Amino acid sequence: MRYDDDGEWIPPVLLGHAEERRKEMGLSVDEVLIVVSDSHVTYTQDEYNNNGKCFKRDEVTVVMDEDTNEIMTVLWNTENTYKREGTSNE
């Protein structure tokens, strides 16, 4: 995240794809920005080689490039369930 010389947060810019996703999902810009500014979980995703960092809050994930201060996409969180081989889910 970027801050100005006075320590004020500089909100990231939504790229075209992120803006399209935000609209499709029925979210406001403020709802997307709160995910970044007050996320519950953050992690780096390396599999796409784009310097993306994921910010999760409630049911929304925002993927942004912190170097450029741009939001690349907005996604609904999905729950992943894993089952270890040889065990039951019960």
Protein Blocks (a to p, Z undefined) as FASTA:
>chain_A
ZZdfkopacdddddfklmmmmmmnopafklmmmmmmmcfbdcddfklonopacddehjbc
cdddfklopafbdcdddddddddehiafZZ
